[in-house]
């Protein structure tokens, strides 16, 4: 299984998730979410693969999310507009993200990762 691990290296949750991958000897390709931000097309594909609501892709605890006052906007904008916003800055995107050929996992929930990656 080919795993892409999308992270922000200073994020404590990303650090825990990376340790999980390494501890479980899962090979992965590392991708810095700010230096190599997700494109609108990638986000659309991940959204479909994940089966999640687009709101789950937003880093709601981030400074930029608050500065852009997205809390109310995510309730009224359509999916294409929200994908456009997400693609503008990696700091808007919830992380870490795991992408394989079959699955996309957003955020680090160890039980879910054990179930899906082992």
C-alpha positions as CSV (number, residue, x, y, z in Angstrom):
1,X,0.0,0.0,0.0
2,X,1.4,3.4,-1.0
3,X,0.8,6.0,1.7
4,X,1.2,9.7,1.4
5,X,1.4,11.5,4.8
6,X,0.4,15.1,4.5
7,X,1.5,17.1,7.5
8,X,2.6,20.4,9.0
9,X,5.8,19.3,10.9
10,X,5.3,21.7,13.9
11,X,1.7,20.3,14.5
12,X,1.7,18.1,17.6
13,X,-1.0,15.9,16.2
14,X,1.0,15.4,13.1
15,X,4.1,14.5,15.2
16,X,2.0,11.8,17.1
17,X,0.6,10.5,13.8
18,X,4.1,10.2,12.2
19,X,5.3,8.3,15.3
20,X,2.4,6.0,14.9
21,X,3.4,5.3,11.2
22,X,7.0,4.8,12.1
23,X,6.2,2.6,15.2
24,X,4.0,0.4,13.0
25,X,6.7,0.2,10.3
26,X,4.3,1.7,7.7
27,X,6.3,3.1,4.8
28,X,5.1,6.6,3.6
29,X,5.9,9.6,1.6
30,X,6.0,12.8,3.6
31,X,4.4,15.9,2.2
32,X,4.6,19.4,3.8
33,X,1.1,20.8,3.6
34,X,2.3,24.5,3.4
35,X,5.2,24.0,1.0
36,X,3.2,21.7,-1.2
37,X,-0.4,22.7,-0.6
38,X,-3.2,20.6,-1.9
39,X,-4.8,21.6,-5.2
40,X,-8.5,22.1,-5.7
41,X,-8.6,18.9,-7.8
42,X,-6.7,16.9,-5.1
43,X,-9.0,18.2,-2.4
44,X,-12.1,17.2,-4.5
45,X,-10.7,13.7,-5.0
46,X,-9.9,13.3,-1.3
47,X,-13.3,14.6,-0.3
48,X,-14.9,11.9,-2.5
49,X,-12.6,9.1,-1.3
50,X,-13.0,10.0,2.3
51,X,-16.8,10.1,2.3
52,X,-16.6,13.1,4.7
53,X,-18.4,16.4,4.7
54,X,-16.2,19.2,3.3
55,X,-16.3,21.0,6.6
56,X,-14.2,18.2,8.1
57,X,-11.3,19.3,5.9
58,X,-11.1,22.7,7.5
59,X,-8.6,23.4,10.3
60,X,-11.2,25.0,12.5
61,X,-8.7,25.7,15.3
62,X,-6.3,27.5,13.0
63,X,-5.5,31.3,13.2
64,X,-6.2,31.8,9.5
65,X,-9.6,30.1,9.8
66,X,-10.6,32.6,12.4
67,X,-9.0,35.6,10.6
68,X,-11.0,34.7,7.5
69,X,-14.2,34.4,9.5
70,X,-14.9,31.0,7.9
71,X,-17.1,29.7,10.7
72,X,-20.1,31.3,9.1
73,X,-19.0,31.1,5.5
74,X,-18.7,27.3,5.5
75,X,-22.4,27.1,6.3
76,X,-23.5,29.0,3.3
77,X,-20.9,28.6,0.5
78,X,-21.2,25.7,-2.0
79,X,-18.7,22.9,-2.2
80,X,-16.8,24.3,-5.2
81,X,-16.3,27.7,-3.3
82,X,-15.1,25.9,-0.2
83,X,-12.7,23.8,-2.2
84,X,-11.3,27.0,-3.8
85,X,-10.8,28.5,-0.3
86,X,-9.1,25.4,1.0
87,X,-6.7,25.3,-1.9
88,X,-5.4,28.8,-1.3
89,X,-3.4,27.9,1.9
90,X,-2.3,24.6,3.4
91,X,-2.8,26.1,6.9
92,X,-6.6,26.1,6.3
93,X,-6.6,22.3,5.8
94,X,-7.1,19.9,8.7
95,X,-4.1,17.7,9.2
96,X,-2.6,15.2,9.2
97,X,-4.0,13.6,6.1
98,X,-3.4,10.0,4.9
99,X,-3.9,9.3,1.2
100,X,-3.7,5.8,-0.3
101,X,-5.2,4.4,-3.5
102,X,-8.3,3.4,-1.6
103,X,-8.7,5.7,1.4
104,X,-8.3,9.2,2.7
105,X,-8.1,9.8,6.5
106,X,-8.3,13.3,7.9
107,X,-7.0,14.1,11.3
108,X,-5.4,11.5,13.6
109,X,-7.7,9.0,15.3
110,X,-5.5,6.1,16.3
111,X,-8.3,3.5,16.4
112,X,-9.4,4.5,12.9
113,X,-5.8,4.4,11.6
114,X,-5.2,0.9,13.1
115,X,-8.4,-0.3,11.4
116,X,-7.7,1.2,8.0
117,X,-3.9,0.9,7.7
118,X,-3.1,-2.5,9.1
